[in-house]
Amino acid sequence: MSRNSFPWVEKFLESDNLKLKGIPDLVKSASSGLEIIDYKTGYIKDLKSFAIQMHIYLMLVNEISCQKVKILKIRDFSLQEKEIPIDKSIISQIQNFYQLL
């Protein structure tokens, strides 16, 4: 299987370049581009609490797949999905933080 064949299910991703690693629950190809979905066992009250985690996944998937993630979603135990907007300022914050390490 090619490293760019989707879906990726709980695939360990690591980038020495970015100094990041993570395991997104699901990365799939959609008509608009790549989509990352992370599953949570409870109700989702505050999407902001997952924003950094999801943007780290976005950065990893973008680099490793050489494709662009277009959608970030959280799916709770009732299968309701909520989208987290892609925010370039969060990506910059992550990059700045990990450059200091």
N, C-alpha and C positions, 0 to 999 in steps of 0.2 A: 504494500500500500504506500503510495506517495505521501510525503509529509504534508502535502497541500490538499489531499483528498478529505472531504468533509462528509459527515460530521466528525468533530473531535469530541469524545466523551471522556471527561475527567482525565485529560491528557496533561501530564506534567510538562510545564514550559519553563525554560530557564534561558536567560540572556546574560552572558558575561559583560557584553557591551553596555546594557542598561543597568546591570547589577540588580536584576529583578528575577523572581521566580514565582510561580503560582499554578494552581490547578483549577481552571474554570470548569464548571459542570458541563456546559455544552457550548460548542462553537459550531454554527451551521451556516451554510450558504443560503441566502435568501435572494429574492429578485432584486432587492436594493443593494445587496452587498453582504458582507459577513455580519453575523448577529451572534452576540454572546448572551447566554441565558444562565443565570445563577439561581439555584433553588434554595429557598429558606423554609425552615420547618414551622415557623409561626406567622402571624399576621405582620405585614409590613406597615409600620407606622411612620417611619422617617427614612425616605430614600437617601437623604444626605449621608446617613451613616454607612452606606454601602458605596458611595461615589468613588472614594480613593481605591478601594479594592477592585471595582469594575474598570477603572481607568488603568490600573496596573495590568489587568488582563488585556485590555485594549492595546496597550503598548507592546506587550509580549506577542500577542497574536499578529499585530501589524508587522512587527519585525520578523518573526519566524515564518509567517506564511507569505510575506511580501505582497499582501493584499490589505485593503482597508476595511476596518470594522466600521459599520454604519449605524448599528443599533446595539444598545446595552439594555438588557431587561432583567428584572428580578421577578421570579415566580414564587408565590407563597404556597403553603400546603393546600389551599383551596383551588390552586391552579390559576389564580388571578395574576396577570402580568402587569407590571408597571415599568415604564421606560425611564431610564436615567439619561438625561441629556448629556451628550458629549461636550465636554467643557475644556477648551485649550488651556485655560488658566490652571486647572487641576493637573493637567499633563506637565505644565511648566513647573508647578510646585513639586511634583514627584521627581522630575529630572533634577531640579536644584537640590533637593534633599539628598538624593543618592549620589550626586557629584561630590558632596561633602564627605562621604564615607571613604 
